[in-house]
Amino acid sequence: MKMILVGCGGTGVELLKISRGIASEVLVIDHDRVNLTNLHRLFMFTSGDRGEYKSQKASEFVSKMYGIKASFLTQRIEEVSVDVLDRYDVIFGALDNIEGRMNLNLMFRRSKCRLLIDCGISGYKAHAKAVYRGSSCLYCIRELYREDGVGICSLSSLPEKITSENREKVLRSLVELRRDFPGNRKEKIEQIVNEFNALAEEKLRTDAFDVSGMYDGIMPNVCFINSICASLAYKLLDGPNLPYDFIFYTGEENIALEKLCLGRDEECIVCCTDT
């Protein structure tokens, strides 16, 4: 099996781990670079990789440690030629935002690749969705996706301006990022306050009390959820041969697993021409 991985974050790295023994060739696509906040949760990267492209370092790891033919692209998925996608059997999407998913969905539909599997996590929830000719696509089910965060994976991704609409999401993402940096709690909270307030007008600014509540109460996307999500994705490799195309896992209160076949939107602008 020749596979593409789009997105080399927590779930993407877990997908690469499971690729050993399954894939004969891997293409890793990600335009982001390794930063300090990645090192505690993405085992393929080391401190010496900081500033390097995630896709490059991950492909080098897979090639060296797993003996799999691996290559990489440092582009956004919409910048990749469809001819490249045509050469692979399966695309795994491990993106953290709706726009990226929709772009990947469109590129897949334009290609000859037989199967797309989208993965995602939020807290203690995980899902995997298979897309193939004749199934519902990601645009069909776009209402199921919620932008719970602002897709901030590095400090360079912070928006230029804080608004009333994005205030809480940006602050929460900034707390998540800074919390894993070196330093004591008090210093990091002070730094978060200063960085956030530099982007916010006076009425939207935060303080140490506000940040402390988030700092101590945030539920992280822990590594085992990424691993569970990757396992769900690999269960969908049979695509059209399965009676379901969507798997949902939650471990928030009670552990539950659901397998569903999601109906198509017959007026979908992306896949309505499928037969």
LINNORLIN-V921394 format. One record per residue. N is the residue number from 0. RES is the residue in one small letter. PHI is phi in radians with two decimals (NA if undefined). NEAR is the number of other ideal C-beta (glycine too) atoms within 10 Angstrom. D_LAST is the distance of its C-alpha to the last C-alpha in whole Angstrom. Layout:
# LINNORLIN-V921394
N,RES,PHI,NEAR,D_LAST ; N,RES,PHI,NEAR,D_LAST
This chain:
# LINNORLIN-V921394
0,m,NA,13,25 ; 1,k,-1.81,14,25 ; 2,m,-2.15,24,25 ; 3,i,-1.99,28,25 ; 4,l,-1.97,29,27 ; 5,v,-1.92,28,27 ; 6,g,1.83,28,30 ; 7,c,-2.03,29,33 ; 8,g,-1.67,20,35 ; 9,g,-1.05,23,35 ; 10,t,-1.23,29,32 ; 11,g,-1.05,28,31 ; 12,v,-1.10,25,35 ; 13,e,-1.15,25,34 ; 14,l,-1.11,28,31 ; 15,l,-1.15,27,32 ; 16,k,-1.06,17,35 ; 17,i,-1.32,15,33 ; 18,s,-1.12,22,31 ; 19,r,-1.07,13,34 ; 20,g,1.51,7,34 ; 21,i,-1.99,13,30 ; 22,a,-1.72,25,29 ; 23,s,-1.68,11,30 ; 24,e,-2.65,16,30 ; 25,v,-2.31,27,29 ; 26,l,-2.03,23,29 ; 27,v,-1.83,28,30 ; 28,i,-2.08,27,30 ; 29,d,-2.91,26,32 ; 30,h,-1.66,14,34 ; 31,d,-1.47,18,37 ; 32,r,-1.97,19,40 ; 33,v,-1.22,24,42 ; 34,n,-2.28,17,44 ; 35,l,-1.00,14,47 ; 36,t,-1.25,17,45 ; 37,n,-1.43,22,42 ; 38,l,-1.21,15,45 ; 39,h,-1.39,9,46 ; 40,r,-2.23,16,42 ; 41,l,-2.00,22,41 ; 42,f,-1.20,12,42 ; 43,m,-1.30,20,41 ; 44,f,-1.90,20,43 ; 45,t,-2.13,13,47 ; 46,s,-1.05,8,49 ; 47,g,-1.26,9,50 ; 48,d,-1.58,21,46 ; 49,r,-1.00,13,46 ; 50,g,1.59,8,45 ; 51,e,-1.51,15,43 ; 52,y,-1.22,19,39 ; 53,k,-1.02,28,38 ; 54,s,-1.08,26,35 ; 55,q,-1.17,20,38 ; 56,k,-1.17,22,40 ; 57,a,-1.17,25,37 ; 58,s,-1.15,26,36 ; 59,e,-1.12,16,40 ; 60,f,-1.11,20,40 ; 61,v,-1.07,24,37 ; 62,s,-1.14,15,38 ; 63,k,-1.30,10,42 ; 64,m,-1.51,12,42 ; 65,y,-1.84,16,39 ; 66,g,1.21,9,39 ; 67,i,-1.72,19,35 ; 68,k,-1.12,14,34 ; 69,a,-2.37,23,34 ; 70,s,-2.44,16,33 ; 71,f,-2.59,22,33 ; 72,l,-2.33,21,32 ; 73,t,-1.79,16,34 ; 74,q,-2.23,14,31 ; 75,r,-1.32,16,29 ; 76,i,-1.06,24,25 ; 77,e,-1.23,12,25 ; 78,e,-1.63,12,27 ; 79,v,-1.48,19,26 ; 80,s,-1.18,11,24 ; 81,v,-1.05,13,21 ; 82,d,-1.02,9,22 ; 83,v,-1.17,17,24 ; 84,l,-1.10,22,21 ; 85,d,-1.04,11,19 ; 86,r,-1.49,13,22 ; 87,y,-2.07,20,22 ; 88,d,-1.54,15,20 ; 89,v,-2.41,23,20 ; 90,i,-2.01,25,21 ; 91,f,-1.77,29,23 ; 92,g,-1.79,29,24 ; 93,a,-2.23,28,27 ; 94,l,-1.75,22,28 ; 95,d,-1.98,22,30 ; 96,n,-2.57,17,29 ; 97,i,-1.19,15,26 ; 98,e,-1.01,12,26 ; 99,g,-1.07,18,26 ; 100,r,-1.10,23,23 ; 101,m,-1.16,18,21 ; 102,n,-1.13,20,22 ; 103,l,-1.11,28,21 ; 104,n,-1.01,25,17 ; 105,l,-1.16,18,17 ; 106,m,-1.10,21,18 ; 107,f,-1.08,27,16 ; 108,r,-1.11,20,13 ; 109,r,-1.42,12,14 ; 110,s,-1.67,20,15 ; 111,k,-1.73,11,15 ; 112,c,-1.04,22,16 ; 113,r,-1.47,14,14 ; 114,l,-2.62,22,16 ; 115,l,-2.07,28,17 ; 116,i,-2.15,24,20 ; 117,d,-1.65,26,22 ; 118,c,-2.18,26,25 ; 119,g,-2.85,22,28 ; 120,i,-2.34,22,31 ; 121,s,-2.68,16,34 ; 122,g,1.08,15,37 ; 123,y,-1.79,18,37 ; 124,k,-1.96,17,33 ; 125,a,-2.58,27,30 ; 126,h,-2.48,20,26 ; 127,a,-2.48,25,24 ; 128,k,-2.27,28,20 ; 129,a,-1.60,25,17 ; 130,v,-2.22,28,14 ; 131,y,-2.62,19,11 ; 132,r,-1.07,13,8 ; 133,g,1.73,11,6 ; 134,s,-1.66,21,10 ; 135,s,-1.18,20,12 ; 136,c,-1.78,26,13 ; 137,l,-1.19,25,17 ; 138,y,-1.25,18,17 ; 139,c,-1.01,22,15 ; 140,i,-1.91,20,19 ; 141,r,-1.00,15,21 ; 142,e,-1.21,7,23 ; 143,l,-1.36,12,24 ; 144,y,-1.54,16,25 ; 145,r,-2.14,8,29 ; 146,e,-1.51,12,31 ; 147,d,-1.24,11,34 ; 148,g,-2.19,16,36 ; 149,v,-1.96,18,36 ; 150,g,1.17,14,35 ; 151,i,-1.54,19,38 ; 152,c,-1.90,20,38 ; 153,s,-2.68,14,42 ; 154,l,-1.11,15,44 ; 155,s,-1.20,9,43 ; 156,s,-1.58,12,40 ; 157,l,-1.07,18,42 ; 158,p,-1.17,13,42 ; 159,e,-1.30,5,44 ; 160,k,-2.50,11,45 ; 161,i,-1.58,22,45 ; 162,t,-2.08,11,44 ; 163,s,-1.12,9,45 ; 164,e,-1.32,8,41 ; 165,n,-1.82,15,41 ; 166,r,-0.93,16,44 ; 167,e,-1.15,14,44 ; 168,k,-1.15,17,41 ; 169,v,-1.15,22,42 ; 170,l,-1.09,22,45 ; 171,r,-1.10,18,44 ; 172,s,-1.14,21,42 ; 173,l,-1.15,23,45 ; 174,v,-1.10,23,47 ; 175,e,-1.05,18,45 ; 176,l,-1.21,20,45 ; 177,r,-1.24,20,49 ; 178,r,-1.07,18,50 ; 179,d,-1.59,14,49 ; 180,f,-1.37,13,51 ; 181,p,-1.07,7,55 ; 182,g,2.18,12,57 ; 183,n,-1.50,8,59 ; 184,r,-1.02,11,57 ; 185,k,-1.07,10,59 ; 186,e,-1.14,12,59 ; 187,k,-1.21,18,55 ; 188,i,-1.10,23,55 ; 189,e,-1.08,14,57 ; 190,q,-1.15,15,55 ; 191,i,-1.06,24,52 ; 192,v,-1.02,20,54 ; 193,n,-1.14,10,55 ; 194,e,-1.15,16,52 ; 195,f,-1.17,23,50 ; 196,n,-1.17,15,53 ; 197,a,-1.18,10,53 ; 198,l,-1.76,16,50 ; 199,a,-1.91,17,50 ; 200,e,-1.28,11,52 ; 201,e,-0.95,6,55 ; 202,k,-1.24,6,54 ; 203,l,-1.85,17,51 ; 204,r,-1.23,15,53 ; 205,t,-1.99,20,53 ; 206,d,-2.54,11,56 ; 207,a,-1.10,13,57 ; 208,f,-1.13,9,57 ; 209,d,-1.07,17,53 ; 210,v,-1.20,22,52 ; 211,s,-1.03,16,54 ; 212,g,-1.07,11,52 ; 213,m,-1.23,18,49 ; 214,y,-1.00,17,50 ; 215,d,-1.57,11,51 ; 216,g,-1.94,9,49 ; 217,i,-1.19,14,45 ; 218,m,-1.63,10,43 ; 219,p,-1.34,12,42 ; 220,n,-1.39,22,39 ; 221,v,-1.30,13,40 ; 222,c,-1.06,16,39 ; 223,f,-1.21,12,39 ; 224,i,-1.20,21,36 ; 225,n,-1.02,24,34 ; 226,s,-1.14,18,35 ; 227,i,-1.07,20,33 ; 228,c,-1.06,24,30 ; 229,a,-1.09,25,30 ; 230,s,-1.13,16,30 ; 231,l,-1.06,21,27 ; 232,a,-1.07,27,25 ; 233,y,-1.20,16,26 ; 234,k,-1.23,14,25 ; 235,l,-1.67,25,21 ; 236,l,-1.12,17,21 ; 237,d,-1.36,9,19 ; 238,g,0.85,18,16 ; 239,p,-1.08,12,14 ; 240,n,-1.40,6,17 ; 241,l,-1.70,14,18 ; 242,p,-1.40,7,19 ; 243,y,-2.44,13,19 ; 244,d,-2.30,21,17 ; 245,f,-2.48,20,20 ; 246,i,-2.17,22,24 ; 247,f,-2.16,16,27 ; 248,y,-2.15,19,31 ; 249,t,-2.42,16,34 ; 250,g,-2.25,15,37 ; 251,e,-1.20,11,39 ; 252,e,-2.02,7,41 ; 253,n,-1.88,6,40 ; 254,i,-1.31,9,37 ; 255,a,-2.48,11,34 ; 256,l,-2.38,12,31 ; 257,e,-2.16,11,28 ; 258,k,-2.09,14,24 ; 259,l,-2.34,12,21 ; 260,c,-1.94,12,18 ; 261,l,-1.52,17,17 ; 262,g,-1.24,10,15 ; 263,r,-1.39,15,12 ; 264,d,-1.56,17,13 ; 265,e,-1.15,8,11 ; 266,e,-1.89,7,13 ; 267,c,-1.07,18,13 ; 268,i,-1.35,10,14 ; 269,v,-1.68,19,13 ; 270,c,-2.03,22,9 ; 271,c,-1.16,13,8 ; 272,t,-1.55,8,6 ; 273,d,-1.11,13,4 ; 274,t,-1.89,4,0
